[in-house]
Amino acid sequence: MKVLIVGYGSIGKKHAEILNKINKIKKIYILTKQRLTKKFNKCKSYKDIIKIDPDYIIISSVTTNHYKDLKFINENLKKKLS
């Protein structure tokens, strides 16, 4: 299972650490401008998200960006939304 976390503030970090302990999760990708430890994979842009085609998505960006993030996901990964 591939997981995408959009945003790496305090909540994004908590999600990443918890998800990292789940064996079913093979890779965790994080869309952020921050530096990441080697245990996580960095997405540099929205285009990377399309290439990754994640199975599970967590939006933990700044609240004012949630709509923009969800809109992009809705338009480009429709099969992921239910």
ChimeraX attribute file (.defattr): number of C-alpha atoms within 10 A of each C-alpha:
attribute: neighborCount
match mode: 1-to-1
recipient: residues
	/A:1	11
	/A:2	15
	/A:3	21
	/A:4	23
	/A:5	23
	/A:6	24
	/A:7	22
	/A:8	22
	/A:9	14
	/A:10	11
	/A:11	12
	/A:12	19
	/A:13	16
	/A:14	12
	/A:15	15
	/A:16	21
	/A:17	13
	/A:18	9
	/A:19	16
	/A:20	17
	/A:21	9
	/A:22	9
	/A:23	8
	/A:24	10
	/A:25	14
	/A:26	11
	/A:27	16
	/A:28	21
	/A:29	22
	/A:30	25
	/A:31	22
	/A:32	18
	/A:33	12
	/A:34	12
	/A:35	8
	/A:36	13
	/A:37	8
	/A:38	7
	/A:39	12
	/A:40	14
	/A:41	14
	/A:42	20
	/A:43	19
	/A:44	14
	/A:45	11
	/A:46	14
	/A:47	11
	/A:48	13
	/A:49	20
	/A:50	13
	/A:51	9
	/A:52	13
	/A:53	16
	/A:54	18
	/A:55	12
	/A:56	14
	/A:57	19
	/A:58	14
	/A:59	19
	/A:60	20
	/A:61	19
	/A:62	11
	/A:63	10
	/A:64	8
	/A:65	14
	/A:66	15
	/A:67	11
	/A:68	11
	/A:69	17
	/A:70	16
	/A:71	12
	/A:72	16
	/A:73	18
	/A:74	13
	/A:75	9
	/A:76	15
	/A:77	15
	/A:78	10
	/A:79	11
	/A:80	13
	/A:81	10
	/A:82	4
